């Protein structure tokens, strides 16, 4: 998927197991206002479908005309119900005359927040470091606090290597499925700020 964008908007995010429907549209010059009105209408329609969790819109920057919209659903079945619906087909048929390259879609799930979609300028490395460290540090204090008593109750878990393995699994799981998806959305303006 290619998406050139920096201005973004998002609504509520979803929990682990969510599926993302990624739509990329390169619009024709001068079609911005009509496309924005169409986008608002189709996103309102999608939000009424069962399993809808939220959305993110990456608008063009620097004179570009490529929009990337990520619509999240709670399952692949919910996503497919929207993607294959007559409602969506009707909306897509109304926008074709505004698009240069047609309706380009992609489905992703899992830990996609670790990766920056092609065409979107990745955040500065130091910002990625600060954001990740600020999430890892408190977890590295909290997780052992809860694992230590468990290690005393179950001696096998108290083994140094098993405890380190459990710590790594819990830390990675929390970062991947709970903390970072929400944290990166919360910090998006700072993370992707291009004016520095």
C-alpha positions as CSV (number, residue, x, y, z in Angstrom):
1,X,0.0,0.0,0.0
2,X,1.2,3.5,-0.8
3,X,0.0,6.4,1.3
4,X,1.4,9.9,1.3
5,X,0.1,11.7,4.3
6,X,0.8,13.5,7.5
7,X,-2.4,15.3,8.5
8,X,-4.4,12.7,10.4
9,X,-7.6,12.2,12.3
10,X,-8.7,9.2,14.3
11,X,-11.5,7.9,16.4
12,X,-11.5,5.2,19.1
13,X,-9.1,2.3,18.7
14,X,-9.7,-1.4,19.1
15,X,-8.4,-4.2,21.2
16,X,-6.2,-7.1,20.2
17,X,-7.6,-9.2,17.4
18,X,-8.8,-6.2,15.4
19,X,-8.7,-6.2,11.7
20,X,-7.9,-3.1,9.6
21,X,-9.5,-2.2,6.3
22,X,-7.0,0.1,4.6
23,X,-8.4,2.2,1.7
24,X,-6.0,4.3,-0.5
25,X,-7.4,6.8,-2.9
26,X,-5.4,9.2,-5.1
27,X,-7.9,11.9,-6.0
28,X,-8.0,14.1,-9.1
29,X,-6.8,17.7,-8.8
30,X,-9.6,20.0,-7.6
31,X,-11.8,17.2,-6.2
32,X,-10.8,17.7,-2.6
33,X,-14.0,19.3,-1.3
34,X,-16.2,16.7,-3.0
35,X,-14.0,13.9,-1.8
36,X,-14.0,15.1,1.8
37,X,-17.8,15.3,1.7
38,X,-18.0,11.7,0.3
39,X,-15.4,10.5,2.9
40,X,-17.5,12.0,5.8
41,X,-20.6,10.2,4.5
42,X,-19.0,6.8,3.9
43,X,-17.3,6.8,7.3
44,X,-20.6,7.7,9.0
45,X,-22.2,4.7,7.2
46,X,-19.3,2.3,8.1
47,X,-19.6,3.3,11.8
48,X,-23.1,1.9,11.9
49,X,-22.0,-1.6,10.9
50,X,-21.7,-4.3,13.6
51,X,-18.1,-4.7,14.8
52,X,-16.9,-1.2,13.8
53,X,-14.2,0.0,16.3
54,X,-12.9,3.2,14.8
55,X,-10.9,4.9,12.0
56,X,-7.9,6.8,11.1
57,X,-7.6,9.2,8.2
58,X,-4.2,10.2,6.7
59,X,-4.8,13.2,4.6
60,X,-2.4,14.4,1.9
61,X,0.4,16.8,2.7
62,X,2.8,18.9,0.7
63,X,0.5,19.2,-2.3
64,X,-0.2,15.5,-2.5
65,X,-3.6,14.1,-3.4
66,X,-3.4,10.6,-1.8
67,X,-5.7,9.7,1.1
68,X,-5.3,6.6,3.3
69,X,-8.2,5.6,5.5
70,X,-7.9,2.8,8.1
71,X,-11.2,1.5,9.3
72,X,-11.0,-1.1,12.2
73,X,-13.4,-3.9,12.9
74,X,-13.5,-6.4,15.7
75,X,-13.2,-9.4,13.3
76,X,-12.6,-10.4,9.7
77,X,-16.3,-11.4,9.5
78,X,-17.4,-7.9,10.5
79,X,-14.9,-6.3,8.1
80,X,-16.1,-8.5,5.3
81,X,-19.8,-7.6,6.0
82,X,-18.9,-4.0,5.5
83,X,-16.5,-4.5,2.6
84,X,-18.9,-6.6,0.6
85,X,-22.0,-4.6,1.6
86,X,-24.3,-3.0,-0.9
87,X,-23.9,0.2,1.1
88,X,-20.1,0.3,0.5
89,X,-20.5,-0.6,-3.1
90,X,-23.0,2.2,-3.6
91,X,-20.6,4.7,-2.0
92,X,-17.6,3.5,-4.1
93,X,-19.6,3.8,-7.3
94,X,-20.2,7.5,-6.5
95,X,-16.5,8.3,-6.0
96,X,-14.9,6.7,-9.0
97,X,-15.1,9.9,-11.1
98,X,-13.0,11.6,-8.4
99,X,-10.2,9.0,-8.3
100,X,-7.1,8.7,-10.5
101,X,-6.3,5.1,-9.6
102,X,-9.5,3.5,-8.4
103,X,-10.5,2.1,-5.1
104,X,-7.4,0.4,-3.6
105,X,-8.0,-1.7,-0.5
106,X,-5.9,-3.9,1.8
107,X,-6.7,-5.9,4.9
108,X,-4.2,-6.1,7.8
109,X,-4.4,-7.4,11.4
110,X,-2.2,-8.0,14.4
111,X,0.9,-5.9,15.1
112,X,0.8,-3.5,12.2
113,X,1.4,-0.5,14.4
114,X,5.1,-1.5,14.5
115,X,5.4,-0.8,10.8
116,X,4.9,2.4,8.9
117,X,2.8,1.9,5.7
118,X,4.8,2.6,2.5
119,X,4.7,6.2,1.5
120,X,4.1,7.6,5.0
121,X,7.2,9.3,6.4
122,X,8.2,7.3,9.5
123,X,8.6,9.1,12.8
124,X,12.0,10.3,13.7
125,X,14.1,7.5,15.4
126,X,14.6,9.4,18.6
127,X,10.8,9.9,18.9
128,X,10.3,6.1,18.4
129,X,12.9,5.5,21.0
130,X,11.4,7.9,23.6
131,X,7.9,6.6,23.0
132,X,8.9,2.9,23.3
133,X,11.1,3.5,26.4
134,X,8.4,5.4,28.1
135,X,6.1,2.4,27.6
136,X,8.7,-0.3,28.5
137,X,10.1,1.3,31.6
138,X,6.9,1.3,33.7
139,X,6.0,-2.2,32.5
140,X,9.5,-3.4,33.4
141,X,8.8,-2.3,37.0
142,X,5.2,-3.5,37.2
143,X,5.5,-6.9,35.7
144,X,8.1,-8.3,38.1
145,X,6.1,-6.9,41.0
146,X,3.3,-9.2,40.0
147,X,5.5,-12.2,38.9
148,X,7.6,-12.4,42.1
149,X,4.8,-13.6,44.3
150,X,3.8,-16.1,41.6
151,X,7.4,-17.4,41.6
152,X,7.2,-18.0,45.3
153,X,4.0,-20.0,45.0
154,X,5.2,-22.0,42.0
155,X,8.9,-22.8,42.4
156,X,9.4,-23.7,38.7
157,X,8.3,-20.2,37.7
158,X,10.8,-18.8,40.2
159,X,13.6,-20.0,38.0
160,X,15.6,-17.1,36.7
161,X,15.3,-18.1,33.0
162,X,11.6,-19.0,33.2
163,X,10.9,-15.7,35.0
164,X,12.8,-13.8,32.3
165,X,11.0,-15.7,29.6
166,X,7.6,-14.9,31.2
167,X,8.6,-11.2,31.6
168,X,9.5,-11.0,27.9
169,X,6.2,-12.7,26.8
170,X,4.1,-10.5,29.0
171,X,6.0,-7.3,28.1
172,X,5.8,-8.0,24.4
173,X,2.2,-9.0,24.5
174,X,1.2,-5.9,26.4
175,X,3.2,-3.6,24.1
176,X,1.9,-5.3,20.9
177,X,-1.8,-5.7,21.7
178,X,-2.7,-3.3,24.5
179,X,-0.3,-0.4,25.0
180,X,1.4,0.7,21.8
181,X,-1.7,0.7,19.5
182,X,-3.4,3.1,21.8
183,X,-0.3,5.0,22.9
184,X,0.8,5.7,19.3
185,X,-2.7,7.0,18.4
186,X,-2.6,9.2,21.5
187,X,0.8,10.6,20.7
188,X,0.3,10.7,16.9
189,X,0.6,14.5,16.6
190,X,3.9,14.6,18.4
191,X,5.2,11.4,16.8
192,X,4.5,12.4,13.2
193,X,5.1,16.2,13.6
194,X,7.1,17.3,10.5
195,X,7.7,20.9,11.5
196,X,10.8,20.2,13.7
